[in-house]
């Protein structure tokens, strides 16, 4: 996980617990301070706001009607099969960033449920 792939509000692990990055945490990462943050693996539980399409084996979000997350290959797909990402989407912050870029909105995820 690199500082240039993180945004305010991204969910990461701090000492094994999910936390949303706030300004002080982001500043410490950007300044290269020794911090104990790790990427939060993307699991089915984190996709509770998505709809699972059994036929396509993909997760979709209402706000991203043409886009889906293929959990097997960890790729974002467009309109039923065209691959849109060249890097795997394995972590919560990667999905959050893609969602924001495509919609201009923050992806609401149930952080409290994982405390």
N, C-alpha and C positions, 0 to 999 in steps of 0.2 A: 504494500500500500504506500503510495507516494503522496506528498502534500499537494501536488498539482491535480490530483484526482478527487480531492475532498472539497466539500462545500459546507457552509453553515447549516446545521440541521441533519447532516448525514449521520446515520446510525452506525456505530462501530463498537467494538468490545474494549472495555477498560477493566483490567483485572478480571476478565472473564464474564463481565456483565454488560449488557447492551446499554449504551448511552448515546444521546444525540449531541453532536459537536456544537458547543457554544463558542462565543468569541474567545475567551481565555484559552480554551483547549486548542482551537484552531491556531491561535498566535503561537502557542508553545510548539506545535507541529511545524509551522512555517519558520520558526526561528531555529529549528533543528535541535530543540531541547530533548533530552532523554525522556521519552514518554512511553507508557505501556499500552498503546492502542494497537489493536489488530483488526483486520477486516471481519465483519460479521457475515458468516456464511448464509447464503440465501437458501431457506428451507421452505417446505410446504406451509409451515405455520406463519411465516412472514408473508405469504401470498394469500392470506385470508380475505383480503379485499378484492381479490381477482376471481374471475369465473374460470373454472376448469372445463375445457372442451374435450370430452372423452374421445370423440371421433378423430380430432386432430392431435390429441395429446399435447395441448398448449394451454397456457394461462393467458387470459385477456383481461384488460381493464376497460371499463366503459369509456373513459376519456381517450383511450388509444384504440379506436375502433378498427383500424387497419393493421395494428401491430399486435404481436403476441410473443410470449416468452416460451420457448421450447425447453422444458426442464431437462430433457435427456441430453441434448447437445449444448445446453446453456447458451443459447443464441436467441437474439431477437429476430423474429421473422416478420416479413411484410406480406400482407394479403395472401396468406395461405402457402407460403413456401419460399419466397425470395429472401435470401439471407441478407440481413441489414447490418449485422455487426461482424467485424473480423476478429474481435477479441471476445472471449467468453464472458458472460454475465454470471459471475459466481457469488457475488457479494451484494448485500443489501444496498450499500452506497452506490454501486454501479447501476442498479435498477432505479434508485432514487434520481440519480443524475440523468439517466435516459428519459425518464418520465418528465422531469422538469424541462429538459431541452425540447421535447416534443409537444408539451402542453402549456408551458409557462406557469404551471401550478406545482405545488409541492405534493408528493405522494404521501397520503396519510397512512401511516403504519402503526400498528398497536404496540408501541414501545412498552406501555405499562403492563401489558399482558406477559411480558418476558422478563420482568424484574425479579 
